[in-house]
């Protein structure tokens, strides 16, 4: 009987921070998938192995978690003062859906190394030894990211002694600067204000939950911060405590939907299912000792506060990079729930505890004419090529 042959597409499978994804050069994609639309979405879903009603992604490159169901497309940039354009697609696991509404801060750390190794950065800008500065245009949300990529003997250095909680093995450190992280390109999702409601803290009335205090912020990624105690948690929870409780997951999704409406990201709560990647929901608490998912004891004195965040409907095993930017930004602004949990007052950096350990993120915040402005948020991650070559998909998959 007739059958469809598979096609192969050049691709690189990379870890960036605490996430993994399949990376493509734009020009290597089949022509129909080089522009946004159903063909691109269908191709990327088939690469990852979605939609999968078994939620395992056995027939694709995905790893059956939000952290491992990701795709990246990189191209030379036509924008002044930028090296590459970076587009991120979060692929739903059990639904036929690719969410393009936000960035992945973890995979951002792999974009610079991938761009250099793929010949997308002008060789004159890449030192043989030292640090290459790669200027990245994050196309999903119209922001600039500057990656500082270590180079040794003319190649990207991937191994090293930098340790990142949530990643088993050490690697080379990649510093990321998120420039003007609260600014949105005109006409893009998320509005133009860092605090879309105009308030540092709002009262959010959520059916079935009650009235919650919430800090809703656009920085790194739109995020809704609530107090852990208000929803029955202490902030030291690990994944199973939330992900194994269907009622808890439903509660957080209801909070997310109503917060998204208040932030102006969607018109009604029924639209939340079409925008799964953003906004994020996170709950915060004052610093306390706890045991990480790897069994390591974190002392209260090591951190400024506790934060737990959900991604694509599940509690994240560590912390999303873009949510870390939101945490650092909110912590730098006196009066937000994040800042209050960290002890209040001005600060230019914060170290928070997450399920896998701790993370430090810095932010430069200042108040100008009554409005808060953040010039830059910075953090360090690591990245490594796991496999390179071609991915294969049936020729009729898109």
Beta strands, then each sheet from edge to edge (+ up, - down):
strand 1: 6-16
strand 2: 19-25
strand 3: 70-76
strand 4: 84-91
strand 5: 98-99
strand 6: 130-138
strand 7: 143-152
strand 8: 155-156
strand 9: 174-179
strand 10: 202-206
strand 11: 210-218
strand 12: 222-227
strand 13: 280-286
strand 14: 290-291
strand 15: 297-298
strand 16: 305-311
strand 17: 314-315
strand 18: 349-354
strand 19: 357-368
strand 20: 371-381
strand 21: 383-394
sheet 1: 5+ 4- 3+ 2+ 1- 21+
sheet 2: 5+ 4- 6- 7+ 8-
sheet 3: 5+ 4- 6- 7+ 9- 20+ 19- 18+ 16+ 13- 12- 11+ 10-
sheet 4: 5+ 4- 6- 7+ 9- 20+ 19- 18+ 16+ 17-
sheet 5: 14+ 15-
end
